[in-house]
Amino acid sequence: MVVLDLRSGRYSALNPVGALVWSRVRDGASRHAVVEELHQQFDVPPARIDRDVESILSKLELDRLIIPVQRSVRHDRVPIVTTSTGESPLPKSTESWATSVQTLSGVEQEAGRTTMNRASLDVIWTMVAFMMLVYVDLMMKVFGFPCLYDFLNNRTPSSRPADATVLRRIIDAVDRAASAYPKRAWCLQRSAVCVWLLRRRGIPADLVLGVRTFPFEAHAWAELAGRVINDTTSYIKRLLVLDRI
């Protein structure tokens, strides 16, 4: 089992025993009940089972994936087990960033209505993609993964046919911007920018989060109508999809 913490963007991989403990705790079982169930399934001394369960629960609590009942009423502790994608507003500081980036994107849209040649449009799209790489980078550092999650979830366009030329230009623009970026632009950063630019054009692309359990690896890519558009399909097929944003 793989658990994704939407607040931090961290993945946790659980082996079969850890997955069983997680599922029982999630359903409200007590620590004693979990130990009893494991004792019935495995021919292992109760003391070892008790010790292993305590170790698993301690690790889950340390990662804030579970919260003891007696502490959950505190206002500074919030539940971790959530897949909520509610319409929560962006922090004010990110709104100003979004406004400035969207204004630049407006320049790109105006340019598309003129007789500018293809090279000029490619330069503008690359500039917009570069600005968005900076924006997503800062968003993740300052506000974390949940802010990016809400930012994309709150910007789902109306569906319209995707122009193959526009699709290719946007993907190429993100690749050029990533190659010029002063540090490595990770797959999540690049794919989020690609999805945002496509949605700005009314193309309903999805940001997909996936993992490979062994050896463990997390990855993100962009899809359009279930088709991978910015990565290698053969590689993606080996991954387990966790979520589509």
Buried (B, 14 or more C-beta within 10 A) or exposed (E): EBBBBBBEBBBBBBEEBBBBBBEBBEEEBEBEEBBBBBBEEEEEEEEEBBEBBEEBBEBBBEBBBBBEEEEEEEEEEEEBEEEEBEEEEBBEEBEEBBEEBEEBBEEBEEBEEEEEEEEEBBBBBBBBBBBBBBBBBEBBEEBBBBBBBBBBBEEEEEEEEBEEEBBEBBBBBBBBBBEEBEEEBBBBBBBBBBBBBBBBBBBBBBBBBBBBBEEEEBBBBBBBEEEBBBBEEEEBEEBEEBBEB
